[in-house]
Amino acid sequence: MTGASESTGTPGTADVISRVSARVGAIEESATLAVSTMAKRLKAQGEHVIDYGAGEPDFPTPAHVVEAAQRACADPKSHKYSANAGLPELREAIAEKTRRDSGLPVEPSQVLVTNGGKQSVYQAFATLLDPGDDVLIPAPYWVTYPEAVSLAGGSPVSVPTTAESGFRVTVDQLEEAASRSNPKVLLFVSPSNPTGVVYPRDEVRAIGEWAADRGLWVVTDEIYEHLVYEGSEFSSMPVEVPALQDRCLVVNGVSKTYAMTGWRLGWTIGPQDAIDAAANLQSHLTSNVSNVVQAAGLAALTGPQDDVATMRQAFARRRGLMVEGLRAIPGVECVETGGAFYAFPSLEGLLHRPLFDGRSAGDTLELCTLLLELAKVALVPGDAFGAPGFARLSYALGDEDLVEGLTRIRALAEGA
Ligand SMILES: Cc1ncc(COP(=O)(O)O)c(C=O)c1O
């Protein structure tokens, strides 16, 4: 083989060009996964780690769902490729479920079945964005949104919110951000990861009307729609603002509602042209979602819904324990939000002061590392969600562990 570098002694192309593309090389490791990996390592070493990092229910998938999957496994039809956009009976069930739960009028052809909500998010942005298009993302935000936007060739524009305003973005803040950027899309999520915030109906409507007036698309993530607690109510933006229905992609899935995170089943709903385009993309990417998983999803959506209610009740109770426990820790402030299974307290008061054994943390990244090291408690630093000074704690874990972890943090904060 010949090459300029061999004859000239200067570095060759392979030496100076990164081995992976700039686009993929720029992706940040998912901070939520990084924390759970660290926590898992400590657990494997025999430590009793309290893991507030997980973004998944601690409940098992309902038995009737597992049984449906077992039956599908034995059916030779499941062993072959099926329709790229999803099994017709599942698309029908998702359309029906959506009409039932949120009131959005949907035809089965407007449903694209995906490998989890995450694929739905990626495909939504890949379908809508060209270079130069910006996406407004209220912060704190779920880590995947900005990465998905960048990978799709767009640019994320963070719109910061504060704990004082309950982490809810206002039309004025959105307008200000839009006036200094070139937005094509607004990302909206309620209930939210990482804050758990649920927007009241009138605010959903006001934001939707603003987006419609500005001619923006909205990607709205409804994956936590059923995890909403007393005092809060889920409302769907394209239902509140019908004018948006022609410019709105709804992301949803079974992961959180039915404790099915490992099954990988989600979907996108939207206007026919956008869904057809996203389905085209999917046909070259992953093709159909596993038929066994689709059968499980069908059973989840059409079968008894009692497990959802049981889980919601448990989360509601744990939310109370979590918020009360956090507020009892000196230096911690916590807004109570109405949905998902996350608390998002400010830990500012724990920074720059000696904690247990005299060590102190300059930021929440350092603090979360210290908490894991010294108290064996895993939290996700807010930095990952565009909100330094805060941390995300999932309350999707057993009551006993939940309280034990808070006791450990409190002991550390009190310098015990
Ligand atoms: C806000 C939000 N949307 C979408 C997802 C994707 O979920 P999945 O890919 O498991 O369906 C998650 C998962 O954490 C999430 O928190």
The ligand as a Gaussian input file, in Angstrom:
#p B3LYP/6-31G(d) Opt

LIG

0 1
 C      -39.667000      11.759000      28.483000
 C      -39.336000      10.435000      27.893000
 N      -39.688000      10.175000      26.637000
 C      -39.408000       9.013000      26.042000
 C      -38.726000       8.028000      26.713000
 C      -38.404000       6.773000      25.964000
 O      -38.866000       5.624000      26.533000
 P      -38.764000       4.237000      25.789000
 O      -37.760000       4.357000      24.718000
 O      -38.408000       3.254000      26.838000
 O      -40.144000       3.982000      25.217000
 C      -38.309000       8.249000      28.037000
 C      -37.519000       7.238000      28.763000
 O      -36.888000       7.485000      29.756000
 C      -38.633000       9.471000      28.647000
 O      -38.309000       9.731000      29.917000

